[in-house]
Amino acid sequence: MIQTFLNIFKIMELRNKLMFTIGLLFTYRIGYYIPVPGVNQGKMASTGGGGGLGDLADYFQLFTGGNLKQSTIFGLGIMPYISASIIFQLLVTVIPALERLSKEGESGRKKIQEYTRYATVGLCIIQGAVWMSFLSSQGLVFTEYTGRFFGMSFFYMIMSLLVLTSGTVFLMWLGEQIDEYGIGNGVSLIIMAGIVAQMPTAFIYVWQNATLQIGSAQTGAMDPARILFLVIAFVAVVAGSILITQGQRRIPIQQAKQTRGRRVYGGQRQYLPLRVNHGGVMPIIFASTLLIFPGVLFGAMANWTGWGFLYTVRDWFQSNEYPYILAYVATVYFFAYFWTTVQFRPKEMANNLRDYGSFIPGLRPGKRTADYLDKVMSRITFVGAAFLSVIALIPTLVAQSMQIPFMVSAFLGGTGLLIVVSVALDLVQRIEANLTMRNYKGFLGGDGPIRGDTRGF
């Protein structure tokens, strides 16, 4: 491992890319702490931002690279850009004009990327206006900036929206620069940097609350049994995340033989890899975001009407309640199948196999091949959604059963861990490719790339 790190710095091109990427990530972390003018940061830190939108800010801060809890210039993070990208990925599948544009090659993709940037600015304005209005309603904006325009003066509202929007656009630009001149996926690395930066806080909490008294009943106490469990659980969950992230169902593909003159070409046997976790972290992100709003909505309605039943329904959507857990699992399954349906096109894949002279042994090209691929994908998506449900609920269950803060148990699963694992694997594989291309031994040694195979599904 040490020799591999030394090999990285022996290659000038790879070393420059790595140092460029690290430099831009440092730039992001500096801007992460620059506050938005006019917000009472001291009062905001003491109150924690409170309310349902405060909880929403806590959740988004975990995986967006933003910092709404301190209302900094990067408060919105990179999430508006990700949301815009997801929206256009979905629109490409339902709007014929965008679908034709995506098939025009590089020029078409650049045009869709341009539309995505415009949509990012629009989402920044909407999200920034909602957040600044919430801060004003909570008395977190200095009185000299208050007014009748969403609780603020018109010019301060425009200024704050420009600051938040510029921060997100700058992060988007940083990600594109990393893509072009650095190594790894820029947007993913920014998100991972924001998640990893919160790990020292969890370690400090464990260190400060560590005790040698086994079985301590004190809330938040970290006795040796709890610490040992956290270490073992972290290693096990990371290993499981790697396996399920790289897991594939490999479909055998036979290439048809072609005779040209006296020579016979083709006839090779290959594999079509289908990912078990095809949706990645998207189902968890969609499910977690969607289930935040019922609690906020029913809470607001209960405060307005005073009906006791609405308070009961609001309590159902707390993260440690049984109805919430059932709704969470059902929503994860729904979005897992929804995302797979949108992204995975068995009919188009079957037609491509037929056009290239390939087929699945025992199946006729065309409709039967498409039906088989759809059936296999439905089965492995069920397994992938089950894994996502388990990995998403582990932090909540551990925090509730062991009486430890969620900021500690959050690194035992959930969206943040899956993002870190996926981005780290992608970064390792890219560095591995650069080292192997120059005849250097990579991180993975002689075992080849990380692979997973689930032939049983």
N, C-alpha and C positions, 0 to 999 in steps of 0.2 A: 504493500500500500504506500509506504513512504517513497519507494523508488518510482511508483507511478506518479506521485505528486511532483517529484523532481523531474520526471520526463516531460510533464506539462510545461515547465518553465524552460526546458531545453529547446522547445519549438517556438520560435519568435512569433509567428502568426497566431498560434494558439494562446501564447502568453499575453500578447497585446489584446486579443479579444476578451480574455478573462479579466484583465486589469481594467479594460474599458467598461465591461459590465459591472464590475465591483464599484468603480467610480460613480457610475450613474445611479446605482442603488444607494450609495452614500448620499448623493444629492437628494434623492427621494426622502431619505430618513431625516435630513436637515429640514426640508420643507414640511415634514410631518409635524413639527413642533412650532411652526410660525402661526400665531393666532390670527383670526379674522378681526380687523379693527372694530371697535364699538361693542364687543361682547364682554361682559363681566366674567372673566375667566375664573377669578377667585370664588365668586358666588356659584358659578356653574360646577366647579370642582367639589364644593361643599355639599351641594344638593344632588349631584350625580345626574342631573338632567331629568330625573323622575318621570313617571308616567309611562304610558304605553309606547310613545315614540322614543322615550329614553331607552326602553328595552330593545326597541327596533334598532337604535343606534349601537347598542352593545353588540347585537347580533351581526350587523353589517360590518362593524369594525373588525370582526374576527376574520373576514375573508375578502374584504374589498380593498385593503390597503389605505383606508381612510381613517379619520379621527374626528368624528362628529362630537364625541363626548367632550372634547376640548375646543371644538369649533375652530379648526385650523384651516389654512388655505387649501390643504389636501383633504378637507373634511369629507367630501363626497367620494373620494378615492377613485378607483378605476371602474366602479360598478356601472355608471351610466354608459360607458363605452361597451362593457360586456353586455349590458341589457340591449343596447342598440344592435350589437352584432348578433345576438340571439334572435331578436325580432326580424332582422333581415334574413337570417338563415331559415326561419319559418316562412317568411313571405316569399322567398325564392321557390318554395315548394307549392305555393298556392296561386301566385300571380304569374301568368304566362310570360308577360313582358320581362320580368326579372329573371325568370328561368332561361329565357332566350339570351338575356344579357350575360348570365353566368356561364353559358356555353360558348361565348365568343372568345374565350381564352384570357390572356393577361389583360387586355384592354377592358373587357367586360368586368373582370374582378376589380380592377382599379376604379371603375365607375361605381360599383356597388360599395366599395370601400369609401368613396367620396360621400355617397348617400349616408353611410353609417356615421361618418364624422358629423354631418349636419344633424342627424338624429341625436347624436351624443350631446351636442350643444342644447338642443331642445329639452332633452331629459334633465340636463344639469339645471336649466332654468326652473323647470317644474319642481324638482327635488329640492333645490336650493331655496325656492320661495316657501315651500312647505316647512322646511326646517327653520328658516329664519323667522317665520310667523310663529312657530311653536316657541322659539326662544323668547320672542317678544311677549307672548302670552304668559310665559313663566317669569317675567320680570328680569330676564338675564341680559337684556340690552340696556345700555346706559340711557338714562332719561332724556338726555339732550338729543338722542337719535330717534325717540319715539314720535309717533304721529298717527294719522288716520289711515294710512295706506298699509293694510295688513298689520296694524299696530306700530308701524315705523314711518319715518319720513320718506318721501318718494326718492330723494337723492341717496339716502342711506340704503334703501332697498336695492336700488340699481347698483350701488357700489359693492354691496355684499354679494349680489348675484354675479357681478363681474369677477370678484375675487374667487368665489367657489368654482365658477365655470372655467376660469383661467387655470386654476389648480388642476382640474380634471384633464383639460386639454394638454397641459404641460406633461402630466403623467402619461397620457396617450402618446405624446411625442417621444418621451423617454422610452416607452415600450417599443416604438417603431425604430428608434436608433439602436436599441439593443438587438432587435431582429436583424438589422442591416449590417451593423459593424461589430456587434458583440457575439455572444454565444448563448443559445437557449431562447425560449420564447419570452419576449420582454414583458408582456402583460402578466403572464403567469409568474415570472420571477418577482415582479413588484408585489403581487398578492402574497407570494410565499415569504418575502422579506417582512411584510407586515405581520404575518402569523408567527414566524420564528422569533421576531423581536419581542413578542409577548411571553416567550418561554422563560426568560430570566425572572420575570415577576412570579411565575409559578414556582420556580426553584427556590427563590428567596422566601416565599411563604412557607414552603415545606421546611426549609432550614430554620426559620424563626419559630415555627410551631412544633419542631421535633421534640419528642420526649422519650425517655427510656422506660416509662411506665406502660407495660403491655395491657391492652384492653382499656385504655383511658376513656372515660365517659364524657370528657370535656369536648364540647363542640369545636370542631376544627383541629383538634389535637392530632399530631402525626406520630403515632407510636411505631415501633419497628415493624409490626405486622402490616399496618397500612402502607408504610413506605415500601416494604417488600412486595406487597400485592400490586402497588402502582408500577413498580419497575417491571415485574413479570408481565402484567397486563399490557403495559406499553410495548414491550418487545413482541408479545404475541399478536397484538392488534396491528402493529406495523408489518410483521411478517405476513399476516392474513391479508392486509391491504395490498401488499406487493403481489401476492399470488393471485388475488381476484382481479387486480388491475391488469396484470399481464396474461390472465387466463384466456384461453382460446378454445373454441371447438373447431377443429380442422376438418374441413370437408374435402375428401379426395376428388381431384379433378384429373380427368384423362384427356390428353390432347390427341385430336384425330390425326391419323397418318395421312401424309400427302406424298404422292409419287410424282417426281419430276425427272423425266428421262429414265435412267436406270437407278436413280437414287430414291430412297424413301426417307422423308423428313417427318418430324413430329413423333407422336406416340409416347411422349414423356408423361410421367405421372407427377402431378403437383398437388398442392393443397390450397384450399380457400379458407383463410382464417376468419372466424366469426368471434368477436370479443364477447366474453360473458357479461362484462359490465359495459355495455355499449353506450349507455347514457352518461358514464362518468359520474361527476358530482352534481350534474344538473338536476336530477330528481330530488336530491336532498335540498338543494338551494331553493327550488320552486316550492317544495312542501313546507320547509321551514318558514319561508317568507309568507306563504299563503295563510298558515295557521297562526301567524302573529295578529292578523287583522281581526278575526272573530272576537278575541279577548278585548281588543281595543274598542271595537264597535259595540259589543254588548255592554262593556263598562260605561261607555259614553251614553248609551240609551238608558242604562239603569240609573245613572246620575240625573238624567233629564226627567225620566218618568217616576223614579222612586219605586218601581215594581221590584219586589223581592225575588221573583222568578228569574229576572234578568241577571241579578247578582249571582244566582246559582249557576246559570249558564256561563257567565263570565268566568267563574271559578273552574268550570269544567275544562276550560282551555288554558289552564296553567300547565306548565311543562311537566309537572310531576303527577298529574291526574290521569286516571285510567282512561276516560273518554278521549283525552288529548293523545295518549299513546296509540289508541286504536285508530283515531283519525290520522295520526302521523303515518302509521304503517300503510293504511289504505291510500293515502295521498302519494306516498313514495312509490307504491306499486302503480298507481294510475299514471304518474308522470314518467316512470320508467318505460311503461308500454307506449305512452304517448310520444316520448322522445324517440324511441326505437322506430315507431311507425313513421315518424316524420323523416328521420335520417336514413333508415334502412329501406331500400327499394328492391325487393326480391325480383319483381318483374323486369326491371331495368338490368339487374345483375344477370338474370337468366338470358336475356337478349344479348348482352355483351359476351357471355360465354359462347353462345351459339355463333355470334359473328366472328369470334376469334378461333372457331373450330375446336372448342373444348366442350366437354360434357361431364356430368356426374355419372359414374358407372351404374347401370341399372335403371336410369331414368332418361326419358326422352327429353330433348331440348325443348324449351318453351314453357308452356303452362305447368307441366308436371314438375319441372325443375324449380320454377318459381314457388309453387305450392310447398315443395319439400323445404326450400330455404326458409320460407315463412314459418313453417311448422317448427323447424329446428331453432330458429331465432326466438320464437315464442317460449319454447322450453327453457332455453338458457337465460332469457330475460327474467323468467320467474325466479331462477336461482340468483341472478345478479341483484334483483330487487330485494330478495330476502336478505342478502348480505348487506345491502345499503341500509335496510331497516335496522338490522342489528347494530351496525357500526354507528348509525345515527343516534340510537337510544342508549348506547353504553355510557356516554358521559353523564346523562341525566340520571340513570339508574345508579351509577356508582356514587355520584354526588349525594343522592338521596339516602342510599343505604349506609354509606360510610360517614355521612355528616362532614363532608369536606366541600370547600367552595367549588363552584362550577369552573372557575378559571384554572383550577388544577386538573379536574377531571376532563376538561375540554380537550386535552391532548391525548386522551385515550380513545378518541374516535371522532365522528362527526365530519363536517365539511372541511374544517381546517386540516385535519390529519390526512384526509384523502388528497387534498390539493397539494400538500407538502410532499407526500409520497409520489404522486404523479409527476410533479414538476422535477423532483429530485431524480427520478428514474429517467426522465427525458434528458435532463442535463448530463447525467452520467453516460447515457448512450451516445450523446453528441460528442462528448469528450473522448469516449471510447473509439468512435469512428475516426476522429482526427488522429488519435495515437496509432490506431491500427493501420491507417493509410500511410503512415510514415514509418512503419515497421517497428513500432514500440509496443510493448506489452501494456494492455490497459487495466482498468480496475477489475474486470471480470476474468482475467487470466486466460487460460486456454479452454475454458468451458463454453465459450461462445456467448451470444447475447442471452439476456434473461428471457425465458419463455415459460409459458404455462399451457397445459393441454388438459382439456376436460372431455375425454372421449366418451365418458359414460352418459352424457346428456343426450 
